[in-house]
Amino acid sequence: MLNLIFALTLASSAPSLDPGVLCLSARYSAPPEDQSGRFRSCIRDQEAARDEIRQKWAQFPVDVRGQCAPKGDSQGYVGLLTCLENAKPK
C-alpha cells in the first residue's frame, strides 16, 4: 500500500527537498574562509536543478522517477536531475 502511495506521489509532483540542508556538508567540508562561498554556490546549483526538475517533471516516465527518487535528502536535486536525464529513454 505504501508503495502505491509513493508511486502516485512521484507521478504527480517533483520531490520537495531543502537546499539549505542539502548543502550543509559542502559548507562544513570547506576551509573556514571558503565555507560561505561553497554554501552559496551549492544552494545556487541545487535551486537551478530544482527549477529544471519542476519544469521537466512530467516529461520523465513514472518508472524513471521512481528509480531516481532521492532517499531522504542525501541525493539532492543535482543528483536527482543527473539520474533522471541518464535514465530517460532516448
C-alpha positions as CSV (number, residue, x, y, z in Angstrom):
1,M,0.0,0.0,0.0
2,L,2.8,2.4,0.9
3,N,4.5,1.6,-2.5
4,L,1.3,2.6,-4.3
5,I,1.0,5.9,-2.4
6,F,4.7,6.6,-3.1
7,A,4.3,5.8,-6.8
8,L,1.2,8.1,-7.0
9,T,3.1,10.9,-5.3
10,L,6.0,10.5,-7.7
11,A,3.6,10.6,-10.6
12,S,2.1,13.9,-9.6
13,S,4.9,16.2,-8.4
14,A,8.6,16.5,-8.1
15,P,10.2,15.8,-4.6
16,S,10.5,18.7,-2.3
17,L,13.9,19.0,-0.6
18,D,15.6,21.7,1.4
19,P,18.7,23.1,-0.4
20,G,20.0,24.5,2.9
21,V,20.1,21.1,4.5
22,L,21.5,19.5,1.3
23,C,24.4,22.0,1.3
24,L,25.5,21.8,4.9
25,S,28.2,19.2,4.1
26,A,29.6,21.5,1.3
27,R,29.8,24.3,3.8
28,Y,31.5,22.3,6.6
29,S,33.9,20.3,4.4
30,A,35.4,23.6,3.1
31,P,38.2,25.5,4.9
32,P,36.7,28.2,7.2
33,E,37.5,31.0,4.8
34,D,35.6,29.2,1.9
35,Q,32.6,27.9,3.8
36,S,30.2,30.8,3.0
37,G,31.1,30.8,-0.7
38,R,30.8,27.0,-1.0
39,F,27.5,27.0,0.7
40,R,26.1,29.8,-1.6
41,S,27.4,28.0,-4.7
42,C,25.8,24.7,-3.6
43,I,22.5,26.5,-2.9
44,R,22.6,28.1,-6.4
45,D,23.3,24.7,-8.0
46,Q,20.6,22.9,-6.0
47,E,18.0,25.6,-6.8
48,A,18.8,25.6,-10.5
49,A,18.5,21.8,-10.6
50,R,15.2,22.0,-8.7
51,D,13.8,24.5,-11.1
52,E,14.7,22.4,-14.1
53,I,13.3,19.3,-12.5
54,R,10.0,21.1,-11.8
55,Q,9.9,22.3,-15.4
56,K,10.5,18.9,-16.9
57,W,9.0,16.5,-14.3
58,A,6.0,15.4,-16.4
59,Q,8.4,14.5,-19.3
60,F,10.1,11.8,-17.3
61,P,8.4,8.3,-17.3
62,V,7.0,7.3,-13.9
63,D,9.3,4.3,-13.6
64,V,12.3,6.6,-14.1
65,R,11.0,9.0,-11.5
66,G,10.6,6.1,-9.0
67,Q,14.1,4.8,-9.9
68,C,15.7,8.2,-9.3
69,A,13.7,9.5,-6.3
70,P,16.0,10.6,-3.6
71,K,16.3,8.6,-0.4
72,G,15.9,11.3,2.2
73,D,17.9,14.4,1.5
74,S,21.1,12.6,0.5
75,Q,20.9,12.6,-3.3
76,G,19.8,16.2,-3.7
77,Y,18.3,17.9,-6.8
78,V,21.6,17.9,-8.7
79,G,21.9,14.1,-8.3
80,L,18.2,13.6,-9.0
81,L,18.4,15.6,-12.2
82,T,21.5,13.7,-13.3
83,C,19.8,10.4,-12.7
84,L,16.6,11.5,-14.5
85,E,18.5,12.6,-17.5
86,N,20.7,9.5,-17.7
87,A,17.8,7.1,-17.2
88,K,15.3,8.8,-19.6
89,P,14.7,6.7,-22.7
90,K,16.4,8.2,-25.7
